[in-house]
Amino acid sequence: MKKLIILPMAAVLCLAALTGCTRTSYAIHTNDARTIISDGKPKETDTGMLGYTDANGVKQQINKSEVKEVSEIPN
């Protein structure tokens, strides 16, 4: 009976651990030499803005014309 409970719980725990490892961060380099770290890939909107989630988990936007480069940060 214990195996029926332990096995599914172990599978859920392993899946949760693997999910946390797949998140990629990106560096947004601006024309005025700032570097913004985003959690996940930034998305371009129809209005010319670049939407991203900052390191604190807050959704932000920056004008695409202010962005010099977006690069993936290797883990």
Distance bins in CASP14 RR format, pairs under 12 A and 6 or more apart:
PFRMAT RR
TARGET T0000
AUTHOR 0000-0000-0000
RMODE 2
METHOD distances of the structure
MODEL  1
1 7 0 0 0 0 0 1 0 0 0 0 0
2 8 0 0 0 0 0 1 0 0 0 0 0
2 9 0 0 0 0 0 1 0 0 0 0 0
2 10 0 0 0 0 0 1 0 0 0 0 0
3 9 0 0 0 0 0 1 0 0 0 0 0
3 10 0 0 0 0 0 1 0 0 0 0 0
4 10 0 0 0 0 0 1 0 0 0 0 0
5 11 0 0 0 0 0 1 0 0 0 0 0
5 12 0 0 0 0 0 1 0 0 0 0 0
6 12 0 0 0 0 0 1 0 0 0 0 0
6 13 0 0 0 0 0 1 0 0 0 0 0
7 13 0 0 0 0 0 1 0 0 0 0 0
7 14 0 0 0 0 0 1 0 0 0 0 0
8 14 0 0 0 0 0 1 0 0 0 0 0
8 15 0 0 0 0 0 1 0 0 0 0 0
9 15 0 0 0 0 0 1 0 0 0 0 0
9 16 0 0 0 0 0 1 0 0 0 0 0
10 16 0 0 0 0 0 1 0 0 0 0 0
10 17 0 0 0 0 0 1 0 0 0 0 0
11 17 0 0 0 0 0 1 0 0 0 0 0
11 18 0 0 0 0 0 1 0 0 0 0 0
12 18 0 0 0 0 0 1 0 0 0 0 0
12 19 0 0 0 0 0 1 0 0 0 0 0
13 19 0 0 0 0 0 1 0 0 0 0 0
14 20 0 0 0 0 0 1 0 0 0 0 0
14 21 0 0 0 0 0 1 0 0 0 0 0
15 21 0 0 0 0 0 1 0 0 0 0 0
15 22 0 0 0 0 0 1 0 0 0 0 0
16 22 0 0 0 0 0 1 0 0 0 0 0
20 39 0 0 0 0 0 1 0 0 0 0 0
20 40 0 0 0 0 0 1 0 0 0 0 0
20 75 0 0 0 0 0 1 0 0 0 0 0
21 75 0 0 0 0 1 0 0 0 0 0 0
22 40 0 0 0 0 0 1 0 0 0 0 0
22 75 0 0 0 0 1 0 0 0 0 0 0
23 38 0 0 0 0 0 1 0 0 0 0 0
23 39 1 0 0 1 0 0 0 0 0 0 0
23 40 1 0 0 1 0 0 0 0 0 0 0
23 41 0 0 0 0 0 1 0 0 0 0 0
23 53 0 0 0 0 0 1 0 0 0 0 0
23 57 0 0 0 0 0 1 0 0 0 0 0
23 72 0 0 0 0 0 1 0 0 0 0 0
23 73 0 0 0 0 0 1 0 0 0 0 0
23 75 0 0 0 0 1 0 0 0 0 0 0
24 37 0 0 0 0 0 1 0 0 0 0 0
24 38 0 0 0 0 1 0 0 0 0 0 0
24 39 0 0 0 0 1 0 0 0 0 0 0
24 40 1 0 1 0 0 0 0 0 0 0 0
24 41 1 0 0 1 0 0 0 0 0 0 0
24 42 0 0 0 0 0 1 0 0 0 0 0
24 70 0 0 0 0 0 1 0 0 0 0 0
24 71 0 0 0 0 0 1 0 0 0 0 0
24 72 1 0 0 1 0 0 0 0 0 0 0
24 73 1 0 0 1 0 0 0 0 0 0 0
24 74 0 0 0 0 1 0 0 0 0 0 0
24 75 1 0 0 1 0 0 0 0 0 0 0
25 35 0 0 0 0 0 1 0 0 0 0 0
25 36 0 0 0 0 0 1 0 0 0 0 0
25 37 1 0 1 0 0 0 0 0 0 0 0
25 38 1 0 0 1 0 0 0 0 0 0 0
25 39 1 0 0 1 0 0 0 0 0 0 0
25 40 1 0 0 1 0 0 0 0 0 0 0
25 41 0 0 0 0 1 0 0 0 0 0 0
25 42 0 0 0 0 0 1 0 0 0 0 0
25 52 0 0 0 0 0 1 0 0 0 0 0
25 53 0 0 0 0 0 1 0 0 0 0 0
25 54 0 0 0 0 0 1 0 0 0 0 0
25 55 0 0 0 0 1 0 0 0 0 0 0
25 57 0 0 0 0 0 1 0 0 0 0 0
25 70 0 0 0 0 0 1 0 0 0 0 0
25 71 0 0 0 0 0 1 0 0 0 0 0
25 72 1 0 0 1 0 0 0 0 0 0 0
25 73 1 0 1 0 0 0 0 0 0 0 0
25 74 0 0 0 0 1 0 0 0 0 0 0
25 75 0 0 0 0 1 0 0 0 0 0 0
26 35 0 0 0 0 0 1 0 0 0 0 0
26 36 0 0 0 0 1 0 0 0 0 0 0
26 37 1 0 0 1 0 0 0 0 0 0 0
26 38 1 0 1 0 0 0 0 0 0 0 0
26 39 0 0 0 0 1 0 0 0 0 0 0
26 40 1 0 0 1 0 0 0 0 0 0 0
26 41 1 0 1 0 0 0 0 0 0 0 0
26 42 1 0 0 1 0 0 0 0 0 0 0
26 43 0 0 0 0 0 1 0 0 0 0 0
26 50 0 0 0 0 0 1 0 0 0 0 0
26 51 0 0 0 0 0 1 0 0 0 0 0
26 52 1 0 0 1 0 0 0 0 0 0 0
26 53 0 0 0 0 0 1 0 0 0 0 0
26 54 0 0 0 0 0 1 0 0 0 0 0
26 55 0 0 0 0 0 1 0 0 0 0 0
26 67 0 0 0 0 0 1 0 0 0 0 0
26 69 0 0 0 0 0 1 0 0 0 0 0
26 70 1 0 1 0 0 0 0 0 0 0 0
26 71 1 0 0 1 0 0 0 0 0 0 0
26 72 1 0 1 0 0 0 0 0 0 0 0
26 73 1 0 0 1 0 0 0 0 0 0 0
26 74 0 0 0 0 0 1 0 0 0 0 0
27 34 0 0 0 0 0 1 0 0 0 0 0
27 35 1 0 1 0 0 0 0 0 0 0 0
27 36 1 0 0 1 0 0 0 0 0 0 0
27 37 1 0 1 0 0 0 0 0 0 0 0
27 38 1 0 0 1 0 0 0 0 0 0 0
27 39 0 0 0 0 0 1 0 0 0 0 0
27 40 0 0 0 0 0 1 0 0 0 0 0
27 41 0 0 0 0 0 1 0 0 0 0 0
27 42 0 0 0 0 0 1 0 0 0 0 0
27 52 0 0 0 0 0 1 0 0 0 0 0
27 55 0 0 0 0 0 1 0 0 0 0 0
27 67 0 0 0 0 0 1 0 0 0 0 0
27 68 0 0 0 0 0 1 0 0 0 0 0
27 69 0 0 0 0 1 0 0 0 0 0 0
27 70 1 0 0 1 0 0 0 0 0 0 0
27 71 1 0 1 0 0 0 0 0 0 0 0
27 72 1 0 0 1 0 0 0 0 0 0 0
27 73 1 0 1 0 0 0 0 0 0 0 0
27 74 0 0 0 0 0 1 0 0 0 0 0
28 34 0 0 0 0 1 0 0 0 0 0 0
28 35 1 0 0 1 0 0 0 0 0 0 0
28 36 1 0 1 0 0 0 0 0 0 0 0
28 37 1 0 0 1 0 0 0 0 0 0 0
28 38 1 0 0 1 0 0 0 0 0 0 0
28 39 0 0 0 0 0 1 0 0 0 0 0
28 40 0 0 0 0 0 1 0 0 0 0 0
28 41 0 0 0 0 0 1 0 0 0 0 0
28 42 1 0 0 1 0 0 0 0 0 0 0
28 43 0 0 0 0 0 1 0 0 0 0 0
28 44 0 0 0 0 0 1 0 0 0 0 0
28 50 1 0 0 1 0 0 0 0 0 0 0
28 51 0 0 0 0 1 0 0 0 0 0 0
28 52 1 0 0 1 0 0 0 0 0 0 0
28 53 0 0 0 0 0 1 0 0 0 0 0
28 54 0 0 0 0 1 0 0 0 0 0 0
28 55 0 0 0 0 0 1 0 0 0 0 0
28 60 0 0 0 0 1 0 0 0 0 0 0
28 61 0 0 0 0 0 1 0 0 0 0 0
28 62 1 0 0 1 0 0 0 0 0 0 0
28 63 0 0 0 0 0 1 0 0 0 0 0
28 64 0 0 0 0 0 1 0 0 0 0 0
28 66 0 0 0 0 1 0 0 0 0 0 0
28 67 1 0 1 0 0 0 0 0 0 0 0
28 68 0 0 0 0 1 0 0 0 0 0 0
28 69 1 0 0 1 0 0 0 0 0 0 0
28 70 1 0 1 0 0 0 0 0 0 0 0
28 71 0 0 0 0 1 0 0 0 0 0 0
28 72 0 0 0 0 0 1 0 0 0 0 0
28 73 0 0 0 0 0 1 0 0 0 0 0
29 35 1 0 1 0 0 0 0 0 0 0 0
29 36 0 0 0 0 1 0 0 0 0 0 0
29 37 0 0 0 0 0 1 0 0 0 0 0
29 38 0 0 0 0 0 1 0 0 0 0 0
29 42 0 0 0 0 0 1 0 0 0 0 0
29 50 0 0 0 0 0 1 0 0 0 0 0
29 62 0 0 0 0 0 1 0 0 0 0 0
29 66 0 0 0 0 0 1 0 0 0 0 0
29 67 1 0 0 1 0 0 0 0 0 0 0
29 68 1 0 1 0 0 0 0 0 0 0 0
29 69 1 0 1 0 0 0 0 0 0 0 0
29 70 1 0 0 1 0 0 0 0 0 0 0
29 71 1 0 0 1 0 0 0 0 0 0 0
29 73 0 0 0 0 0 1 0 0 0 0 0
30 36 1 0 0 1 0 0 0 0 0 0 0
30 50 0 0 0 0 0 1 0 0 0 0 0
30 62 1 0 0 1 0 0 0 0 0 0 0
30 63 0 0 0 0 1 0 0 0 0 0 0
30 64 0 0 0 0 0 1 0 0 0 0 0
30 65 0 0 0 0 0 1 0 0 0 0 0
30 66 1 0 1 0 0 0 0 0 0 0 0
30 67 1 0 0 1 0 0 0 0 0 0 0
30 68 1 0 0 1 0 0 0 0 0 0 0
30 69 0 0 0 0 1 0 0 0 0 0 0
30 70 0 0 0 0 0 1 0 0 0 0 0
31 62 0 0 0 0 0 1 0 0 0 0 0
31 63 0 0 0 0 0 1 0 0 0 0 0
31 64 0 0 0 0 0 1 0 0 0 0 0
31 65 0 0 0 0 1 0 0 0 0 0 0
31 66 1 0 1 0 0 0 0 0 0 0 0
31 67 1 0 0 1 0 0 0 0 0 0 0
31 68 1 0 1 0 0 0 0 0 0 0 0
31 69 0 0 0 0 1 0 0 0 0 0 0
32 62 0 0 0 0 0 1 0 0 0 0 0
32 63 0 0 0 0 0 1 0 0 0 0 0
32 65 0 0 0 0 0 1 0 0 0 0 0
32 66 1 0 0 1 0 0 0 0 0 0 0
32 67 0 0 0 0 0 1 0 0 0 0 0
32 68 0 0 0 0 1 0 0 0 0 0 0
33 66 0 0 0 0 0 1 0 0 0 0 0
33 68 0 0 0 0 1 0 0 0 0 0 0
33 69 0 0 0 0 0 1 0 0 0 0 0
34 62 0 0 0 0 1 0 0 0 0 0 0
34 66 0 0 0 0 1 0 0 0 0 0 0
34 67 0 0 0 0 0 1 0 0 0 0 0
34 68 0 0 0 0 1 0 0 0 0 0 0
34 69 0 0 0 0 0 1 0 0 0 0 0
35 55 0 0 0 0 0 1 0 0 0 0 0
35 62 0 0 0 0 0 1 0 0 0 0 0
35 67 0 0 0 0 0 1 0 0 0 0 0
35 68 0 0 0 0 1 0 0 0 0 0 0
35 69 0 0 0 0 1 0 0 0 0 0 0
35 70 0 0 0 0 0 1 0 0 0 0 0
35 71 0 0 0 0 1 0 0 0 0 0 0
35 73 0 0 0 0 0 1 0 0 0 0 0
36 42 0 0 0 0 1 0 0 0 0 0 0
36 50 0 0 0 0 1 0 0 0 0 0 0
36 51 0 0 0 0 0 1 0 0 0 0 0
36 52 1 0 0 1 0 0 0 0 0 0 0
36 53 0 0 0 0 0 1 0 0 0 0 0
36 54 1 0 0 1 0 0 0 0 0 0 0
36 55 0 0 0 0 1 0 0 0 0 0 0
36 56 0 0 0 0 0 1 0 0 0 0 0
36 58 0 0 0 0 0 1 0 0 0 0 0
36 60 1 0 0 1 0 0 0 0 0 0 0
36 61 0 0 0 0 0 1 0 0 0 0 0
36 62 1 0 0 1 0 0 0 0 0 0 0
36 66 0 0 0 0 0 1 0 0 0 0 0
36 67 0 0 0 0 1 0 0 0 0 0 0
36 68 0 0 0 0 0 1 0 0 0 0 0
36 69 0 0 0 0 0 1 0 0 0 0 0
36 70 0 0 0 0 1 0 0 0 0 0 0
36 71 0 0 0 0 0 1 0 0 0 0 0
36 73 0 0 0 0 0 1 0 0 0 0 0
37 52 0 0 0 0 1 0 0 0 0 0 0
37 53 0 0 0 0 0 1 0 0 0 0 0
37 54 1 0 0 1 0 0 0 0 0 0 0
37 55 1 0 1 0 0 0 0 0 0 0 0
37 56 0 0 0 0 0 1 0 0 0 0 0
37 57 0 0 0 0 0 1 0 0 0 0 0
37 60 0 0 0 0 0 1 0 0 0 0 0
37 70 0 0 0 0 0 1 0 0 0 0 0
37 71 0 0 0 0 0 1 0 0 0 0 0
37 72 0 0 0 0 0 1 0 0 0 0 0
37 73 1 0 0 1 0 0 0 0 0 0 0
38 50 0 0 0 0 1 0 0 0 0 0 0
38 51 0 0 0 0 1 0 0 0 0 0 0
38 52 1 1 0 0 0 0 0 0 0 0 0
38 53 1 0 0 1 0 0 0 0 0 0 0
38 54 1 0 0 1 0 0 0 0 0 0 0
38 55 0 0 0 0 1 0 0 0 0 0 0
38 56 0 0 0 0 0 1 0 0 0 0 0
38 57 0 0 0 0 1 0 0 0 0 0 0
38 58 0 0 0 0 0 1 0 0 0 0 0
38 59 0 0 0 0 0 1 0 0 0 0 0
38 60 0 0 0 0 1 0 0 0 0 0 0
38 61 0 0 0 0 0 1 0 0 0 0 0
38 62 0 0 0 0 1 0 0 0 0 0 0
38 67 0 0 0 0 0 1 0 0 0 0 0
38 70 0 0 0 0 1 0 0 0 0 0 0
38 71 0 0 0 0 0 1 0 0 0 0 0
38 72 0 0 0 0 0 1 0 0 0 0 0
38 73 0 0 0 0 1 0 0 0 0 0 0
39 51 0 0 0 0 0 1 0 0 0 0 0
39 52 1 0 0 1 0 0 0 0 0 0 0
39 53 1 0 1 0 0 0 0 0 0 0 0
39 54 1 0 0 1 0 0 0 0 0 0 0
39 55 1 0 0 1 0 0 0 0 0 0 0
39 56 0 0 0 0 1 0 0 0 0 0 0
39 57 1 0 0 1 0 0 0 0 0 0 0
39 58 0 0 0 0 1 0 0 0 0 0 0
39 59 0 0 0 0 0 1 0 0 0 0 0
39 60 0 0 0 0 0 1 0 0 0 0 0
39 73 0 0 0 0 0 1 0 0 0 0 0
40 51 0 0 0 0 0 1 0 0 0 0 0
40 52 1 0 0 1 0 0 0 0 0 0 0
40 53 1 0 0 1 0 0 0 0 0 0 0
40 54 0 0 0 0 0 1 0 0 0 0 0
40 55 0 0 0 0 0 1 0 0 0 0 0
40 57 0 0 0 0 0 1 0 0 0 0 0
40 59 0 0 0 0 0 1 0 0 0 0 0
40 70 0 0 0 0 0 1 0 0 0 0 0
40 72 0 0 0 0 1 0 0 0 0 0 0
40 73 0 0 0 0 1 0 0 0 0 0 0
41 50 0 0 0 0 0 1 0 0 0 0 0
41 51 0 0 0 0 1 0 0 0 0 0 0
41 52 0 0 0 0 1 0 0 0 0 0 0
41 53 0 0 0 0 1 0 0 0 0 0 0
41 70 0 0 0 0 1 0 0 0 0 0 0
41 71 0 0 0 0 0 1 0 0 0 0 0
41 72 0 0 0 0 1 0 0 0 0 0 0
41 73 0 0 0 0 0 1 0 0 0 0 0
42 48 0 0 0 0 0 1 0 0 0 0 0
42 49 0 0 0 0 1 0 0 0 0 0 0
42 50 1 0 1 0 0 0 0 0 0 0 0
42 51 1 0 1 0 0 0 0 0 0 0 0
42 52 1 1 0 0 0 0 0 0 0 0 0
42 53 0 0 0 0 1 0 0 0 0 0 0
42 54 0 0 0 0 0 1 0 0 0 0 0
42 59 0 0 0 0 0 1 0 0 0 0 0
42 60 0 0 0 0 1 0 0 0 0 0 0
42 61 0 0 0 0 1 0 0 0 0 0 0
42 62 0 0 0 0 1 0 0 0 0 0 0
42 64 0 0 0 0 1 0 0 0 0 0 0
42 67 0 0 0 0 1 0 0 0 0 0 0
42 69 0 0 0 0 0 1 0 0 0 0 0
42 70 1 0 1 0 0 0 0 0 0 0 0
42 71 0 0 0 0 0 1 0 0 0 0 0
42 72 0 0 0 0 0 1 0 0 0 0 0
43 49 0 0 0 0 1 0 0 0 0 0 0
43 50 1 0 0 1 0 0 0 0 0 0 0
43 51 1 0 1 0 0 0 0 0 0 0 0
43 52 1 0 0 1 0 0 0 0 0 0 0
43 53 0 0 0 0 1 0 0 0 0 0 0
43 59 0 0 0 0 0 1 0 0 0 0 0
43 60 0 0 0 0 0 1 0 0 0 0 0
43 61 0 0 0 0 1 0 0 0 0 0 0
43 62 0 0 0 0 0 1 0 0 0 0 0
43 64 0 0 0 0 0 1 0 0 0 0 0
43 70 0 0 0 0 0 1 0 0 0 0 0
44 50 1 0 1 0 0 0 0 0 0 0 0
44 51 1 0 0 1 0 0 0 0 0 0 0
44 52 0 0 0 0 0 1 0 0 0 0 0
44 61 0 0 0 0 0 1 0 0 0 0 0
44 62 0 0 0 0 0 1 0 0 0 0 0
44 63 0 0 0 0 0 1 0 0 0 0 0
44 64 1 0 0 1 0 0 0 0 0 0 0
44 65 0 0 0 0 0 1 0 0 0 0 0
44 67 0 0 0 0 1 0 0 0 0 0 0
44 70 0 0 0 0 1 0 0 0 0 0 0
45 51 1 0 0 1 0 0 0 0 0 0 0
45 52 0 0 0 0 0 1 0 0 0 0 0
45 59 0 0 0 0 0 1 0 0 0 0 0
45 61 1 0 0 1 0 0 0 0 0 0 0
45 62 0 0 0 0 0 1 0 0 0 0 0
45 63 0 0 0 0 0 1 0 0 0 0 0
45 64 0 0 0 0 1 0 0 0 0 0 0
46 64 0 0 0 0 0 1 0 0 0 0 0
47 61 0 0 0 0 1 0 0 0 0 0 0
47 62 0 0 0 0 0 1 0 0 0 0 0
47 63 0 0 0 0 1 0 0 0 0 0 0
47 64 0 0 0 0 1 0 0 0 0 0 0
47 65 0 0 0 0 0 1 0 0 0 0 0
48 61 0 0 0 0 1 0 0 0 0 0 0
48 62 0 0 0 0 1 0 0 0 0 0 0
48 63 1 0 0 1 0 0 0 0 0 0 0
48 64 1 0 1 0 0 0 0 0 0 0 0
48 65 1 0 0 1 0 0 0 0 0 0 0
48 66 0 0 0 0 0 1 0 0 0 0 0
48 67 0 0 0 0 0 1 0 0 0 0 0
49 59 0 0 0 0 0 1 0 0 0 0 0
49 60 0 0 0 0 1 0 0 0 0 0 0
49 61 1 0 1 0 0 0 0 0 0 0 0
49 62 1 0 0 1 0 0 0 0 0 0 0
49 63 1 0 0 1 0 0 0 0 0 0 0
49 64 1 0 0 1 0 0 0 0 0 0 0
49 65 0 0 0 0 1 0 0 0 0 0 0
49 66 0 0 0 0 1 0 0 0 0 0 0
49 67 0 0 0 0 1 0 0 0 0 0 0
50 59 0 0 0 0 0 1 0 0 0 0 0
50 60 0 0 0 0 1 0 0 0 0 0 0
50 61 1 0 0 1 0 0 0 0 0 0 0
50 62 1 0 1 0 0 0 0 0 0 0 0
50 63 1 0 0 1 0 0 0 0 0 0 0
50 64 1 0 1 0 0 0 0 0 0 0 0
50 65 0 0 0 0 1 0 0 0 0 0 0
50 66 0 0 0 0 1 0 0 0 0 0 0
50 67 1 0 1 0 0 0 0 0 0 0 0
50 68 0 0 0 0 0 1 0 0 0 0 0
50 69 0 0 0 0 0 1 0 0 0 0 0
50 70 1 0 0 1 0 0 0 0 0 0 0
51 58 0 0 0 0 0 1 0 0 0 0 0
51 59 1 0 0 1 0 0 0 0 0 0 0
51 60 1 0 0 1 0 0 0 0 0 0 0
51 61 1 0 1 0 0 0 0 0 0 0 0
51 62 1 0 0 1 0 0 0 0 0 0 0
51 63 0 0 0 0 0 1 0 0 0 0 0
51 64 0 0 0 0 1 0 0 0 0 0 0
51 67 0 0 0 0 0 1 0 0 0 0 0
51 70 0 0 0 0 0 1 0 0 0 0 0
52 58 0 0 0 0 1 0 0 0 0 0 0
52 59 1 0 0 1 0 0 0 0 0 0 0
52 60 1 0 1 0 0 0 0 0 0 0 0
52 61 1 0 0 1 0 0 0 0 0 0 0
52 62 1 0 0 1 0 0 0 0 0 0 0
52 64 0 0 0 0 0 1 0 0 0 0 0
52 67 0 0 0 0 0 1 0 0 0 0 0
52 70 0 0 0 0 1 0 0 0 0 0 0
53 59 1 0 1 0 0 0 0 0 0 0 0
53 60 1 0 0 1 0 0 0 0 0 0 0
53 61 0 0 0 0 0 1 0 0 0 0 0
54 60 1 0 1 0 0 0 0 0 0 0 0
54 61 0 0 0 0 0 1 0 0 0 0 0
54 62 0 0 0 0 0 1 0 0 0 0 0
55 73 0 0 0 0 0 1 0 0 0 0 0
61 67 0 0 0 0 0 1 0 0 0 0 0
62 68 0 0 0 0 0 1 0 0 0 0 0
62 70 0 0 0 0 0 1 0 0 0 0 0
64 70 0 0 0 0 1 0 0 0 0 0 0
END
